């Protein structure tokens, strides 16, 4: 028994030394380049947000911050890259709601537990979505569009180029009792091009992608999915003002790291992100992508993640949606 106690007591200093060394490394962070994984292709909104944050963090942390696009499997490949990384703060994730709020409910065997396998760092912002229709659709308001769909059950198609668009429209069809056909596309650009060609009649897509087509007269916008009216198009009503006050799906951007990151590193990164999101140049860049900044504490991001995980799950279950 004495030998066992001696071995345990002998091990305590080793643990203390290891903890002290770990804390020292955290206090010196960062001492080398940082990698931000973007789980989607270059050029899409998530990638632009990631690169904007990478440039801002590089300036504030004094080390290069690079973006590594790990696209595929609805964002799962990129998320798993971060989940498996060392929790030392040198591999981060800038991600949107699809891979973290929706995918866990769409897989029979989810590859990760978002509330356990990642460390929240900071909320970044909200992407604005909108409801668009082909100009040939005889509807200039959301009420007229709903009436048109009800008068033509099963004959009106709606497109989706991402999970947010798909789930938002799925919710609206359920809430309004609409009989519509869903047509899935790999990306908003292809979906919007087909809309302009008359192959599909409606879509929920990002404001940044669709608004230029509205301004060119190629699409009509019926409603904006956001908390308040957009300053660029103040006459376009919110979705909550035209019959859908409880639409629960949000498109959010957040920064995470692997589970188990040192608190000092998380705090340093959170401070850098918060400072960056108060910078006028960063705000201008994100605003140009129709993204409203919303920095938060790590706990604030965790709250958003849980709330949206629950909201996405309910819509997916009620609509019977599955990727598998």
Beta strands, then each sheet from edge to edge (+ up, - down):
strand 1: 34-38
strand 2: 65-69
strand 3: 91-96
strand 4: 118-127
strand 5: 129-134
strand 6: 157-160
strand 7: 181-184
strand 8: 202-206
strand 9: 219-225
strand 10: 252-258
strand 11: 291-293
sheet 1: 2+ 1+ 3+ 10- 4+ 11-
sheet 2: 7+ 6+ 8+ 5- 9+
end
